[in-house]
């Protein structure tokens, strides 16, 4: 009998890759969509799965517990992957209440719904490296034991979600795993995130479709991996016997400037001629350095297959194909 998986945020970058991954593993896949007014673009990342009737989609919302209960009753999942969120850190400063309602209270709504309807289901909670803030261990890494001190409304909301998951694990025996994921990118990443913003702009500039690119802090460093590798990590966590918390990262950090330089070099442009800094892109409080230690995750069999360079190369190729059509 097929295992049943439910994915919140199935139409996002991670949700779409996870749906493909689980289908390849033989799962029956259900997904939750949050209704919006631009339905034509809402399912772009999963349209190929939808048109082939490979997935079941239901409208629901993390802030609407009744809708979550209805979907859980309908699909009776073995595994639930909570990937839905307002996930843009800079925007969380503009919309802190909405971000908190979705990320923090939405997770609590899902936990309560699972406790009531499918208490034996396994739950993956998408936690974030933003929870650590600027706390770094003495060796320069962040890991499961690093103290959390977030510096954004998004990070604060994720800390609450992380802790309430641990509370439900300990208090109600809910089988929930926290995956503390560092930055992960792909061609399906939203273009308001810095990686795809930079890569798309470099291609457009190369093709004469754009003149300049303006960014915020070029010195901020991030540990960037590929979303395909990271959704496999989500699944691997839920295949372990004992619920736990795992950092998922590459262990290698690059600055935004590194990203810009590598990307523009790959399309034979000198980045200094085209890239400027605009203060409107700066965060009120910035994370300076993120780099994760994924030793614990590797101990259960995970290993990234993409490098920073191969990830960026794939994204450059994607945008070149899009604009040369």
Long-range contacts (C-beta under 8 A, 24 or more apart in sequence): 2-26, 2-27, 2-28, 3-27, 3-28, 3-78, 3-79, 4-28, 4-30, 4-75, 4-76, 4-77, 4-78, 4-79, 5-29, 5-30, 5-77, 5-78, 5-79, 5-80, 5-81, 6-30, 6-31, 6-32, 6-71, 6-72, 6-75, 6-77, 6-79, 6-80, 6-81, 7-31, 7-32, 7-80, 7-81, 7-83, 8-32, 8-60, 8-62, 8-80, 8-81, 8-82, 8-83, 8-84, 8-110, 9-82, 9-83, 9-84, 9-85, 10-46, 10-55, 10-57, 10-83, 11-42, 11-43, 11-44, 11-45, 11-46, 12-45, 12-83, 12-84, 12-87, 13-45, 13-186, 13-188, 13-189, 13-190, 13-227, 14-83, 14-126, 14-184, 14-227, 14-230, 14-231, 14-234, 15-45, 15-46, 15-81, 15-83, 15-84, 16-45, 16-46, 16-49, 16-188, 17-186, 17-188, 17-227, 17-228, 17-231, 18-81, 18-83, 18-231, 18-234, 18-235, 19-46, 19-49, 19-55, 20-49, 21-228, 21-231, 21-232, 21-235, 22-235, 23-49, 23-54, 23-55, 25-235, 27-79, 28-56, 29-54, 29-55, 29-56, 30-55, 30-56, 30-57, 30-58, 30-71, 30-75, 30-77, 31-55, 31-56, 31-57, 31-58, 32-57, 32-58, 32-59, 32-60, 32-61, 32-68, 32-71, 32-84, 33-57, 33-58, 33-59, 33-60, 34-59, 34-60, 34-61, 34-62, 34-84, 35-59, 35-61, 45-188, 61-106, 62-102, 62-105, 62-106, 62-107, 62-109, 62-110, 63-101, 63-102, 63-105, 63-106, 63-109, 64-109, 65-109, 65-112, 65-113, 68-109, 68-110, 68-113, 69-113, 69-116, 69-117, 72-113, 72-114, 72-117, 72-118, 73-117, 76-118, 77-118, 77-121, 78-121, 78-122, 79-121, 79-122, 79-123, 79-124, 79-238, 80-110, 80-114, 80-118, 80-121, 80-122, 80-123, 80-124, 81-123, 81-124, 81-126, 81-234, 82-107, 82-110, 82-123, 82-124, 82-125, 82-126, 83-126, 85-126, 86-154, 87-154, 88-154, 88-190, 88-192, 88-193, 89-130, 89-152, 89-154, 89-155, 89-283, 90-281, 90-283, 91-192, 92-152, 92-153, 92-154, 92-157, 93-152, 93-153, 93-283, 93-284, 96-153, 99-153, 99-154, 99-157, 100-153, 100-156, 100-157, 100-160, 102-157, 103-154, 103-157, 103-158, 103-160, 103-161, 104-156, 104-157, 104-158, 104-160, 104-161, 104-164, 107-160, 107-161, 107-164, 107-165, 108-161, 108-164, 111-164, 111-165, 111-168, 111-174, 111-176, 114-174, 115-168, 115-172, 115-174, 119-172, 119-173, 119-174, 120-175, 121-175, 122-175, 122-176, 122-177, 122-238, 122-243, 123-165, 123-174, 123-175, 123-176, 123-177, 124-176, 124-177, 124-179, 124-234, 124-237, 124-238, 125-161, 125-162, 125-165, 125-176, 125-177, 125-178, 125-179, 126-179, 126-181, 126-234, 127-158, 127-161, 127-162, 127-178, 127-179, 127-180, 127-181, 127-245, 128-154, 128-155, 128-158, 128-180, 128-181, 129-180, 129-181, 129-182, 129-183, 129-223, 129-247, 129-249, 129-290, 129-292, 130-154, 130-155, 130-158, 130-287, 131-155, 131-158, 131-159, 131-162, 131-180, 132-290, 133-287, 134-287, 134-288, 134-289, 136-289, 136-291, 137-293, 140-289, 140-291, 141-251, 141-291, 141-292, 141-293, 142-247, 142-290, 142-291, 142-292, 142-293, 143-247, 143-292, 143-293, 143-295, 143-296, 144-180, 144-245, 144-246, 144-247, 144-296, 151-285, 151-286, 151-287, 152-283, 152-285, 152-287, 162-245, 166-245, 169-243, 175-243, 176-243, 177-237, 177-238, 177-240, 177-243, 177-244, 177-245, 177-246, 178-244, 178-245, 178-246, 179-233, 179-234, 179-237, 179-245, 179-246, 179-248, 180-245, 180-246, 180-247, 180-248, 180-292, 181-230, 181-233, 181-248, 181-249, 182-222, 182-223, 182-224, 182-225, 182-247, 182-248, 182-249, 182-250, 182-290, 182-291, 182-292, 183-222, 183-223, 183-224, 183-225, 183-290, 184-224, 184-225, 184-226, 184-227, 184-229, 184-230, 184-248, 185-224, 185-225, 185-226, 185-227, 185-311, 185-315, 186-226, 186-227, 186-228, 186-311, 186-314, 186-315, 187-314, 187-315, 187-318, 187-319, 188-227, 189-227, 189-315, 194-256, 194-259, 195-224, 195-259, 195-312, 195-315, 196-315, 198-256, 198-259, 198-260, 198-263, 199-263, 199-312, 199-315, 199-316, 199-319, 200-319, 202-260, 202-263, 202-264, 202-266, 202-267, 202-269, 202-271, 202-274, 202-316, 203-267, 203-316, 203-319, 203-320, 203-323, 204-319, 204-323, 205-267, 205-269, 205-274, 206-267, 206-268, 206-269, 207-323, 207-324, 209-323, 211-274, 212-274, 212-275, 212-276, 213-260, 213-274, 213-275, 213-276, 214-275, 214-276, 214-277, 214-278, 214-281, 215-256, 215-260, 215-275, 215-276, 215-277, 215-278, 215-281, 216-256, 216-277, 216-278, 216-279, 216-281, 216-282, 216-283, 217-256, 217-282, 217-283, 217-286, 218-255, 218-256, 218-257, 218-260, 218-275, 218-277, 219-255, 219-256, 219-257, 219-288, 220-255, 220-256, 220-286, 220-287, 220-288, 220-289, 221-253, 221-254, 221-255, 221-256, 221-258, 221-288, 221-289, 221-290, 221-291, 222-253, 222-254, 222-255, 222-256, 222-290, 223-249, 223-250, 223-251, 223-252, 223-253, 223-290, 223-291, 223-292, 224-250, 224-254, 224-259, 224-308, 224-311, 225-249, 225-250, 225-304, 225-306, 225-311, 226-304, 226-305, 226-306, 226-310, 226-311, 226-314, 228-305, 228-306, 229-302, 229-304, 229-305, 229-306, 232-302, 233-297, 233-302, 236-297, 236-300, 236-301, 236-302, 237-297, 237-300, 239-300, 240-300, 246-294, 246-296, 246-297, 246-300, 247-292, 247-293, 247-294, 247-296, 247-297, 248-292, 248-294, 248-297, 248-302, 249-291, 249-292, 249-293, 249-294, 250-292, 250-294, 250-304, 250-308, 251-291, 251-292, 251-293, 251-294, 252-291, 252-308, 253-289, 253-290, 253-291, 254-308, 259-312, 262-308, 262-309, 262-312, 263-312, 263-316, 266-312, 266-313, 266-316, 267-316
